Amino acid sequence: MLPGIAGITGTAALYLIITCWKSYRPQHAGGGEGALTVWQLIAHVEAERQQREQGGRHRLREPQPPPPSTSDAEKAPSLEVQRRILDALRRL
């Protein structure tokens, strides 16, 4: 009788193992709002490849001239005004 119970239990355990072994299969999250399409990913990879071919982010660049000042408030005061301010500060 013991071999019969062991056989039935073994068969039931084998059946559960076989049916549950591959039942979990990861699923894709789906294409919700903001998900990238294949064509967008291809374009992104292509842009990265072109950037690498241009020398990377450490390539030398020409220095850019400073933008021209448009307001008088941004200009430094004249030397005479600076001397007056310095004299006033010394008197304090």
C-alpha positions as CSV (number, residue, x, y, z in Angstrom):
1,M,0.0,0.0,0.0
2,L,2.9,2.4,0.7
3,P,4.3,2.1,-2.8
4,G,0.8,3.0,-4.2
5,I,0.6,6.1,-2.0
6,A,4.1,7.1,-3.0
7,G,3.3,6.6,-6.7
8,I,0.1,8.7,-6.5
9,T,1.9,11.4,-4.6
10,G,4.8,11.4,-7.0
11,T,2.5,11.5,-10.0
12,A,0.6,14.5,-8.5
13,A,3.9,16.3,-7.7
14,L,5.2,15.7,-11.2
15,Y,2.0,17.0,-12.7
16,L,2.2,20.2,-10.6
17,I,5.8,20.7,-11.5
18,I,5.2,20.3,-15.2
19,T,2.1,22.6,-15.3
20,C,3.6,25.3,-13.1
21,W,7.3,25.2,-14.3
22,K,6.8,27.6,-17.3
23,S,3.6,29.2,-16.4
24,Y,5.3,32.5,-15.5
25,R,6.2,34.4,-18.6
26,P,7.2,38.0,-18.4
27,Q,5.0,40.3,-20.4
28,H,5.8,43.6,-22.0
29,A,4.5,46.7,-20.1
30,G,2.7,47.9,-23.1
31,G,2.9,51.1,-25.1
32,G,1.4,53.7,-22.8
33,E,1.7,57.4,-23.1
34,G,5.3,58.5,-23.6
35,A,6.5,55.1,-24.8
36,L,9.0,55.1,-27.6
37,T,8.4,53.4,-30.9
38,V,10.9,51.3,-32.7
39,W,11.5,54.1,-35.3
40,Q,12.2,56.6,-32.5
41,L,14.7,54.2,-30.8
42,I,16.4,53.7,-34.2
43,A,16.7,57.5,-34.7
44,H,18.1,57.9,-31.2
45,V,20.8,55.2,-31.8
46,E,21.6,56.8,-35.1
47,A,22.0,60.2,-33.6
48,E,24.3,58.8,-30.9
49,R,26.4,57.1,-33.6
50,Q,26.8,60.3,-35.5
51,Q,27.8,62.2,-32.4
52,R,30.5,59.6,-31.7
53,E,31.8,59.9,-35.2
54,Q,32.1,63.7,-34.8
55,G,34.7,63.2,-32.1
56,G,32.7,62.9,-29.0
57,R,31.9,65.5,-26.4
58,H,35.5,66.3,-25.7
59,R,36.2,67.7,-29.2
60,L,37.8,71.2,-29.5
61,R,35.5,74.1,-30.3
62,E,36.1,77.6,-31.4
63,P,35.7,80.1,-28.5
64,Q,32.5,82.1,-28.8
65,P,32.7,85.9,-28.5
66,P,30.7,87.3,-25.5
67,P,27.3,88.7,-26.5
68,P,27.2,92.4,-26.9
69,S,25.9,94.4,-24.0
70,T,22.6,96.2,-24.7
71,S,22.1,98.2,-21.5
72,D,24.1,100.9,-19.9
73,A,23.5,99.4,-16.4
74,E,25.7,96.4,-17.3
75,K,28.7,98.6,-18.1
76,A,31.4,99.2,-15.4
77,P,31.6,102.6,-13.9
78,S,34.3,105.0,-15.1
79,L,37.7,105.1,-13.3
80,E,36.8,108.5,-11.7
81,V,33.6,107.0,-10.2
82,Q,35.6,104.0,-8.9
83,R,38.1,106.3,-7.3
84,R,35.4,108.3,-5.5
85,I,33.8,105.2,-4.2
86,L,37.2,103.9,-3.0
87,D,37.9,107.2,-1.2
88,A,34.5,107.2,0.4
89,L,35.0,103.6,1.7
90,R,38.4,104.6,3.1
91,R,36.8,107.4,5.0
92,L,34.4,105.1,6.8
